[in-house]
Amino acid sequence: MRGNYFLGKGKFEVRETGIPEIREDEVLVQVAACGICGTDVHIYHGEKGSAEVTPPVVLGHEFAGVVVRTGAKVTRVQPGDHVTADPNRYCGACRPCRMGRKQNCEHLFALGVNVNGGFEEYVAVPEAQCFRVDPEIPLDVAAMAEPLACVIHGIDLCHIQPGMNVLVIGGGTIGQMMLQMARLSGAARVLLSEPIEMRREMALRFGADAAFDPIHEDPVACVEKLTCGEGADVIIECVGRPFAVEQALKVAGNGTMILLFSVPGVEDTVQLPLFDVYKKELKISGSMINPDTHQRAVNLINGRRLHLQELITHHYGLEGLEEGIHMQMSAESIKVVVHPQE
């Protein structure tokens, strides 16, 4: 079989290898689709992922495919099942795990980060991390379960209540999912701040009440006008750049919850207006991966509750992975998916 191996900063190589052997509690999945994540982009540039990366390794943690073989102790899935995988494994013994915060596990271990993942034709997956998907769901959509699970964790942290106003900053894949989830959570108004017209138009089709260009318009004035002076109760930052965080802090009103969702650069910082935090009682939170939310993501996908297929703008075969990463970084794309069998 073929796998596209990450060899270190800016380097990939397609290699021929044997099909993985599976343990008695694992299944062998023929990968049909694997999304390119912002984490993959960070790793490609030599930056940190959710866990340490040791090349050579096959990246790709947003994948779905078909079960072709099962281990002797596997009972929940069988050959022919369409599955998606939660890539993250936790030790269960460290203090964060024992305190109910497994996303902060001191020994976090992930498929497609620490061991070979979805940018290859076949991957061995522990049965416990496989989730069955309705076979009528396109497998490139099923591959969106992992980022959607991360979004659900972020939405949980926001505590959106019916009638609240929500501002999403950034209209890429995550921003488009966030605005749809905010709508499902009962938000009265969902706004998007996004400079790219194509992404604003997409957001308006899929759940945003309004979208504005923060480069050519004043975000503070836009939010005040579009919420009839009420402001944003929740702001979800989905860019991962300091300027987006600064925009969130500038727009925030009394009691606003600010979720910093996207993965920033390791050295990125912003100046924090401490008096505003005090006076407005701002709540600021990060969001780390997807603890116990993957099944809920699969339920939403099986229930056809979100527009996901339309977010996939570009497709590549296995050898086009590096080109796909550059496309994922561009303003032309929303979501880029790799098909390892092509």
C-alpha positions, 0 to 999 in steps of 0.5 A: 500500500501507499502512504504519504510520509511526513519527513520533517519541516516542509517534506513529504514522501510517498512510500510503498509499505505493507498493509498494517497488521492489526491487534485483537482489539483493532480494525483495519480501515481502508481510508476513503477520505482524510481532511487537511486540518490546521494542525497538519498545516502547523506540523508541516511548518515545523510547529507543534501539534496537539502532541509531539510529532516524530518523523517519519510518520503519516499525518492525517487525523480527520479520516473515514473509510470502510472496515476491511478486517477486524481483530479477534476481540472486536464485537462492535464493528464488522467488515463493510461498516463505514466508520470514522475515527476519534484519533485521540487516546488518553492514558486515564491515569494522569491527574487531568484524566482523573480530574475529568479533563482528559483533553489535557492528558499528560500522555495524549497520543493521537493517530495521524500525529504520533502514529500513522494516520489517514494519509495512507491507504489503510490504517489500524484503528482501535475498535474503541475509537471507531464510530459507525456512520450511516452508509448513505453518508458520503465518506468525505463528509464522514471525515468531517466528524473529527473537526465537528467533534472539536467544534462541539466541545468549543460550543459546550464551553460557550454555554450558548442559551436561546436568545443570545447573540453570537459573533463568529470571527473567521469563516473557514471550515471551523467558523462555518461549523461554529455558526451552524452549531450556534444556530442549532444551540438557539442563538437569536442572531449569528454574525460572521466577521470575515474579509473573504466575500466567498466565505461571507456568502457561504455563511449567509446560506448556512445559518448566519444572519449577517456577515461583514468585512472587518477590514473595510468595516468597523467591527464594533459598529457592525455588531452594535448595528446588527444586534440593535445595540445589544452586542455579542453575548458570545464571541468565537474566534476561529482564525488563530492569529493575534489580530483576530483575538484583538478584534474579539477583545475590542468588540466584547461587551459586558459579560461577553464570553470569548472562546479562543478556538483556533490553534495559534502560533506557539510564540503568539501573544496579544495585549490584554486590556485588564480593566476591560476584563475586570469592568465588563466581567469578560470570560475568556477560554481556550478549547482543546480537541474533542473529549467525549464529543465524537459520538455526538458529531457522528449523530449530527452527521447521521441526522443530516443536521449540518451543511458539511458537504458544501464546505469541501471545496477541493479534493486531492489524491495521495500524491497531491497532499503537499499541494493540498496543504498549500490550498488549505492555507489559501483564501480560495478554499474552505475544506480540502480533502485527500483521497488516499485511494486515488 
